[in-house]
Amino acid sequence: MKLRLILGDQLNENHPWFDSVDNDVIYLQMEIRQETDYAPHHIQKLIAFFASMRHFNKVLKNLGHKTHYIKLDDPSNLHDLVLNIELLIKKYNVKSFDYQMPDEFRLSKQLKEFKSSLNILSKVYDTNHFMASKDELKEYFTGKKQYILEFFYRKMRKKFNLLMIGEQPEGGQWNFDKNNRKKWKGSPEIPPVFYPSTNELSALNQLFVEQGLKIIGKFDSKSFIYPLSREECLKQLNYFCENLLIHFGDYQDALHTEELNLFHSRLSFGLNTKMISPLEVVEKVITHYHENHKQIELSQVEGFIRQIVGWREYMRGIYWAQMPKYKSKNTLDNNFPLPEFYWTAKTKMNCLYHSVKNSLDHAYAHHIQRLMILGNFALLAQVDPDQVDEWFLGIYADAIEWVQLPNTRGMSQWADGGIVATKPYVSSASYINKMGNYCEGCFYDKKKRLGDDACPFNSLYWNFLNDKKEFFAKNNRMAMMLRLLEKIPSEELAKIKARASKIISHPDLF
């Protein structure tokens, strides 16, 4: 008998494993405390994962495959990956054990060590999901002092012939980022949100409460936004193409108090659990664009392709090139605690209130909320990146370490010293106001640096530049900011730093 392990983010119906039915193969899935307890998780993240896993198990059974599914409350569940596998090897007299390459370093290490201890046959398979293989990533990232996303992005575009005419990019340029920064002001109209089926999710919610899991956020089946099967992922993709793609690029960086989704696809959970593949997503989007090129501009499509072909695959490359040391990097030596309002949304700062509330209510925030509101404040407040990592990993349904860690510790917190980002993504209130309406009706004045009603982002921004200027002295992209810092009179700077110190020491008062 052969035992094959399927992890919670390996729900790929099109994997070669399932091409034919073999009665001598048992497919193993498990819900274990090892995976629920390493960080506090949003209730909707746990529900989305467990519901998707259970549905995948039904798909395999319907195809005729033998399965063994260990539920969270199963009395025989040992809640440890290896211990459960060992138990089933004995139970079924297993002669061979197979698994697909985990995308998380921790699980990869655990299974590699387990494999080496076995006295039966064992084989590791590729997940057949990503556009760049691990070997390809290793070759690309080896020996580079600095990683440049743009070069990797172009390489992937050429490899898969995406928006290409021969060797040249369609439209004559690789990147339309400058076209993707519009502020949404209520128009164009955003179509009604596509909601997947939420059958039986309340039972999972109750199960987690009964089992005493550490839970963040809340659950409401009426506002649950995550596709839980490949079929629902494909419906979500079609919905995006037909309703949202036409304006995606223009408003992909926009912020608005009344809109959670704007024109974003919300496909990241389906992608990160492998229910749908990145290549089929981008090919579908490009096909739809070519069929509707009179209505849809190229800039809308390229902005989307860049997020998946660029950032997603690129971040995976960074992760595997830099782990395990990457997880402990703290170049800027930040060590303040994460403010309590990240768990409660109790803050007078309108932008943070809405971004945190969205996260708590839906286990979702789009990339600019994550980067330029939540991450920006944490960096300016000089929060310990370990605490920032834990929060981002736990609260978002699509957060799996391989994609979360480089985005948070690298892109957002600059804790890696510039491996991911050539400069820290910090801003004062001016950027936040430029990209949305968060500053309208806020308790704080977006233009003021000093005073009780001055926006905390402003004093924190200049304080950060002053505190960390030695780190950026040779960084050309920071030169203009540092020159502006030098122009601030010393007396005013002292007052700015005093206010910033109060905010950093007591952030929950703001």
SULQUI-V677105 format. One record per pair of residues at least 6 apart in sequence whose ideal C-beta (glycine too) atoms are under 8 Angstrom apart, sorted by sequence separation. I is the first residue (numbers start at 0). GAP is how many residues later the second one is. If there is no record, write none. Layout:
i	gap
I	GAP
I	GAP
This chain:
i	gap
60	6
69	6
70	6
77	6
87	6
101	6
140	6
155	6
156	6
157	6
162	6
163	6
208	6
226	6
255	6
269	6
270	6
339	6
340	6
346	6
357	6
358	6
392	6
408	6
409	6
431	6
432	6
444	6
447	6
471	6
59	7
69	7
76	7
100	7
114	7
125	7
156	7
162	7
207	7
270	7
288	7
318	7
344	7
357	7
391	7
408	7
413	7
431	7
438	7
447	7
464	7
501	7
502	7
88	8
125	8
131	8
162	8
226	8
239	8
253	8
287	8
317	8
338	8
344	8
392	8
395	8
444	8
446	8
484	8
487	8
77	9
101	9
114	9
157	9
226	9
266	9
288	9
346	9
364	9
409	9
410	9
413	9
443	9
444	9
445	9
448	9
449	9
471	9
472	9
16	10
35	10
56	10
251	10
270	10
354	10
358	10
377	10
405	10
409	10
410	10
413	10
428	10
442	10
443	10
444	10
447	10
448	10
471	10
75	11
250	11
251	11
288	11
340	11
344	11
357	11
392	11
409	11
413	11
443	11
56	12
84	12
98	12
139	12
156	12
250	12
251	12
288	12
343	12
344	12
391	12
392	12
443	12
445	12
3	13
249	13
374	13
406	13
411	13
432	13
441	13
448	13
464	13
468	13
69	14
204	14
266	14
341	14
354	14
405	14
410	14
431	14
53	15
139	15
153	15
247	15
285	15
340	15
344	15
354	15
358	15
388	15
391	15
392	15
428	15
52	16
98	16
246	16
247	16
284	16
388	16
391	16
429	16
438	16
464	16
468	16
156	17
201	17
247	17
342	17
428	17
464	17
96	18
200	18
244	18
354	18
355	18
373	18
428	18
30	19
201	19
243	19
284	19
285	19
354	19
388	19
465	19
1	20
67	20
153	20
200	20
243	20
284	20
387	20
388	20
391	20
464	20
3	21
5	21
7	21
96	21
152	21
243	21
351	21
387	21
1	22
2	22
3	22
5	22
30	22
49	22
152	22
281	22
350	22
351	22
369	22
0	23
1	23
2	23
3	23
4	23
5	23
96	23
100	23
197	23
200	23
281	23
384	23
461	23
0	24
1	24
3	24
28	24
67	24
95	24
96	24
97	24
99	24
100	24
102	24
131	24
149	24
197	24
384	24
387	24
0	25
2	25
94	25
95	25
96	25
97	25
98	25
99	25
100	25
130	25
149	25
239	25
351	25
387	25
431	25
80	26
93	26
94	26
95	26
96	26
97	26
98	26
99	26
100	26
197	26
239	26
281	26
369	26
428	26
461	26
7	27
28	27
95	27
97	27
99	27
239	27
280	27
281	27
427	27
465	27
28	28
81	28
130	28
194	28
195	28
236	28
348	28
384	28
428	28
80	29
84	29
130	29
194	29
195	29
235	29
427	29
428	29
80	30
194	30
195	30
235	30
236	30
277	30
382	30
384	30
426	30
427	30
88	31
195	31
196	31
235	31
277	31
364	31
461	31
465	31
81	32
192	32
195	32
341	32
362	32
363	32
26	33
100	33
362	33
363	33
374	33
378	33
427	33
462	33
232	34
235	34
277	34
362	34
363	34
377	34
378	34
426	34
427	34
461	34
462	34
196	35
277	35
359	35
377	35
378	35
425	35
461	35
35	36
195	36
224	36
358	36
370	36
374	36
375	36
463	36
232	37
270	37
358	37
369	37
374	37
458	37
462	37
26	38
28	38
31	38
231	38
374	38
425	38
458	38
461	38
462	38
26	39
27	39
28	39
29	39
30	39
32	39
195	39
236	39
264	39
425	39
8	40
24	40
25	40
26	40
27	40
28	40
29	40
30	40
31	40
195	40
225	40
226	40
229	40
244	40
337	40
370	40
458	40
459	40
7	41
10	41
24	41
25	41
26	41
27	41
28	41
30	41
193	41
224	41
270	41
370	41
458	41
462	41
10	42
17	42
20	42
25	42
27	42
193	42
226	42
232	42
233	42
338	42
369	42
449	42
12	43
20	43
22	43
225	43
226	43
232	43
240	43
244	43
448	43
459	43
7	44
20	44
225	44
236	44
240	44
244	44
338	44
458	44
459	44
7	45
10	45
17	45
31	45
33	45
193	45
229	45
239	45
333	45
335	45
337	45
378	45
449	45
453	45
12	46
30	46
31	46
32	46
33	46
34	46
228	46
229	46
237	46
241	46
245	46
335	46
336	46
337	46
378	46
379	46
449	46
17	47
29	47
31	47
33	47
236	47
240	47
334	47
335	47
336	47
378	47
448	47
455	47
31	48
226	48
236	48
248	48
333	48
335	48
423	48
31	49
193	49
245	49
249	49
333	49
334	49
337	49
341	49
375	49
422	49
449	49
5	50
245	50
248	50
249	50
331	50
333	50
336	50
337	50
374	50
375	50
448	50
29	51
244	51
248	51
251	51
333	51
375	51
31	52
190	52
247	52
248	52
251	52
422	52
190	53
246	53
247	53
248	53
337	53
371	53
421	53
29	54
245	54
248	54
329	54
370	54
416	54
422	54
423	54
455	54
244	55
247	55
248	55
251	55
329	55
371	55
421	55
422	55
27	56
244	56
247	56
328	56
329	56
27	57
417	57
187	59
244	59
371	59
372	59
27	60
306	60
371	60
25	62
326	62
371	63
372	65
25	66
183	67
367	67
25	68
37	68
181	68
192	68
179	69
181	69
189	69
178	70
179	70
183	70
178	71
182	71
189	71
179	72
180	72
181	72
183	72
189	72
175	73
179	73
189	73
183	75
379	77
183	78
326	78
325	79
333	79
376	79
380	79
4	80
325	80
328	80
376	80
379	80
331	81
333	81
350	81
375	81
379	81
2	82
318	82
319	82
326	82
331	82
381	82
318	83
325	83
330	83
331	83
376	83
379	83
318	84
321	84
325	84
330	84
353	84
379	84
2	85
14	85
329	85
330	85
350	85
378	85
381	85
2	86
315	86
318	86
328	86
330	86
314	87
315	87
318	87
328	87
330	87
350	87
314	88
317	88
328	88
349	88
350	88
2	89
349	89
9	90
325	90
349	90
0	91
2	91
311	91
314	91
349	91
350	91
0	92
1	92
4	92
6	92
314	92
317	92
349	92
0	93
1	93
2	93
3	93
4	93
6	93
256	93
325	93
348	93
349	93
0	94
1	94
2	94
3	94
4	94
5	94
8	94
321	94
347	94
348	94
349	94
0	95
1	95
2	95
3	95
4	95
6	95
314	95
347	95
348	95
1	96
254	96
310	96
347	96
256	97
321	97
259	98
265	98
6	100
317	101
259	102
263	102
317	102
259	104
261	104
260	105
314	105
4	106
348	106
348	107
16	108
348	108
15	109
14	112
15	112
14	113
254	113
13	114
251	114
253	114
254	114
11	115
251	115
252	115
11	116
251	116
9	117
11	117
254	117
178	118
254	118
159	119
179	119
161	120
178	120
161	121
159	122
175	122
380	122
381	122
162	123
175	123
179	123
380	123
161	124
178	124
175	126
176	126
271	126
380	126
170	127
174	127
175	127
215	127
270	127
169	128
268	128
271	128
176	129
268	129
267	130
170	131
174	131
271	131
72	134
71	135
162	135
71	136
331	136
72	137
224	137
225	137
72	138
162	138
222	138
71	139
162	139
222	139
224	139
331	139
330	140
219	141
162	142
216	142
217	142
161	143
216	143
217	143
215	144
216	144
128	145
216	146
126	147
130	147
161	147
128	148
129	148
130	148
156	148
50	149
128	149
159	149
50	150
156	152
50	153
152	153
155	153
46	154
49	154
155	154
152	156
46	157
152	157
155	157
45	158
46	158
151	158
149	160
46	161
148	161
151	161
152	161
346	161
348	161
42	162
45	162
148	162
151	162
345	162
347	162
346	163
42	165
148	165
151	165
340	166
45	167
146	167
339	167
340	167
335	168
338	168
339	168
45	169
338	169
58	170
146	170
58	171
146	171
225	171
40	172
42	172
46	172
40	173
41	173
42	173
43	173
54	173
55	173
39	174
40	174
41	174
42	174
54	174
146	174
39	175
40	175
41	175
42	175
43	175
36	176
39	176
42	176
51	176
140	176
35	177
36	177
46	177
50	177
51	177
139	177
140	177
254	177
35	178
47	178
130	178
215	178
216	178
136	179
140	179
141	179
215	179
256	179
43	180
47	180
136	180
140	180
254	180
255	180
256	180
131	181
253	181
254	181
255	181
256	181
43	182
130	182
137	182
252	182
253	182
254	182
129	183
136	183
137	183
254	183
256	183
131	184
136	184
131	185
129	186
133	186
102	213
104	214
104	215
12	217
104	218
10	219
55	219
104	219
47	221
51	221
104	222
51	223
48	224
182	251
182	252
183	252
184	252
182	253
180	254
182	254
10	262
11	262
12	262
8	263
9	263
10	263
11	263
13	263
8	264
9	264
10	264
7	265
8	265
11	265
145	272
146	272
145	273
146	273
145	276
105	295
103	296
104	296
102	297
103	297
104	297
103	298
102	299
47	315
41	317
41	318
43	318
44	318
43	319
42	320
41	321
48	348
44	349
47	349
39	350
44	350
38	351
44	351
41	352
44	352
40	353
41	353
43	353
38	354
39	354
40	354
41	354
44	354
38	355
41	355
8	391
